[in-house]
Amino acid sequence: MIFDIDRRDPERTALLSDGGQSVSYGILSDHIRRIGEAVPAGSLAFCLCRNVPESVIGYLGLVQNSCAPLLLDAKLDPARFAGLFSCYRPSYLWIPEDLSGSFQPYIRKEILEMDGYCLCATGQERADLNQSLALLLATSGSTGDPRLVRLSRENIMSNAAAICRYLMITQEERPITTLPMHYTYGLSIINSHLLAGACVLMTSSSYVQQPFWDFFSREKATSFGGVPYTYQILDRLHIFRGKLPSLRSCTQAGGKLPEALQRKIAVWAEGSGVKFFVMYGQTEATARMAYLPPQDCLNKPGSIGIPIPGGRFEIIDKEGNVLQQPGQTGELVYIGPNVCLGYAACREDLARGDDNRGRLLTGDIARKDEDGYYYIVGRKKRFLKIFGIRISLDECEKLLKEEYPGTEIFCGGEDNDLRIYCRDRKAAAEGAVFLADQLHQSRSAFSSFYITQIPRNEYGKILYKEFDRYVAS
């Protein structure tokens, strides 16, 4: 059984909700079998997820029984759901009972009910699935790309095992959910801890709400994870000035953490006996590709660290040649068993085999230092040209943030029209002139805008494509 759930102590708690619901490994194993008896192997299903035990049960039940679930937010926009349903035509839905009325147009028959969730048949013909396909996730990138990532059982298991190894996860851990389970990072926390036989504390409360911290304290949570925005908010809440007695570790991924904040958290963690792991990953790698060991957090600021166990990196130039010397920059390539099978853009793509064959072009520009630690210096597509000169938007942001420390500043635009967006009126007034002078370019190609909020997706990642629409409105 997936994650060896049937081999765990059946009395040990696997999932515990803030509402008091407790699911032991024995009950979890029984529920997985029930789902397997209700759904034919090789079926495509949509799972509408919440951070509750039933969502995890449905996901595990489908994956274990050789089906392929697509994990979606239970709050997904109806039009977006309709588009996905029309495109992929799943045979089954795993949905919260209180939402079943909203999904009536898609339901032919309810075939299983389980503690507030129900399994429904849609009447759609069975999809032609590749036998290796085990899971579908939406890409978590900040561009709003709606493609689905095709993952195999080997992808899931190998990445969970690698995470267990470098985070040193044991069955004594009690992680608390801070991220949605349909997001690859949030799911990886659940996967890795179930593989270790730990108890996952599940809450839909936000970390900015008191009920979250009440649950955290009451159940003695030992770890949590977050994206950069999570840690920026926690910093504003002064979490890193006090102590959390039960906390043993915290992890960060989903984008680059500002170096000043990384240092602040690292100092706090060191003084509090907490291990702070900075990590790097993508949905296409089932979650994680690299981690920065806690002991290196202060002397390697800005680094994504070293490859996870079982994986390795290459840095290649435009011609695909591997760059061997430290300091050389090129596209970062990851090689490992957790690299996805490829993408899906339609139902027919679900029959595709392994397009990637264990090799992922990340789209990130990186360098390696003399100690073998890696640094992301930009995105391959985050470039534009100013009067024929290629300009890195990431480097522009870095220059502006050094000039206006503590200010949220982002760059976008198109060739010959570089646009700066910031939440500081002084930077908005001066930023375009400053950057043009720094780059020795005509000021006519630069403009800056003051904005009151930063467009982000549900994971806290920046939606760069939304900046122009936001300014236009």
Beta strands, then each sheet from edge to edge (+ up, - down):
strand 1: 13-17
strand 2: 22-24
strand 3: 44-49
strand 4: 68-73
strand 5: 92-96
strand 6: 109-114
strand 7: 117-121
strand 8: 133-138
strand 9: 148-152
strand 10: 200-202
strand 11: 223-226
strand 12: 249-252
strand 13: 275-282
strand 14: 287-292
strand 15: 303-307
strand 16: 312-316
strand 17: 330-335
strand 18: 342-344
strand 19: 359-368
strand 20: 374-379
strand 21: 383-386
strand 22: 389-392
strand 23: 409-414
strand 24: 417-422
strand 25: 446-450
sheet 1: 2+ 1- 10-
sheet 2: 4+ 3+ 5+ 7- 6+
sheet 3: 8+ 9- 18+
sheet 4: 11+ 12+ 13+ 14- 15+ 20- 19+ 17- 16+
sheet 5: 21+ 22-
sheet 6: 23+ 24- 25-
end
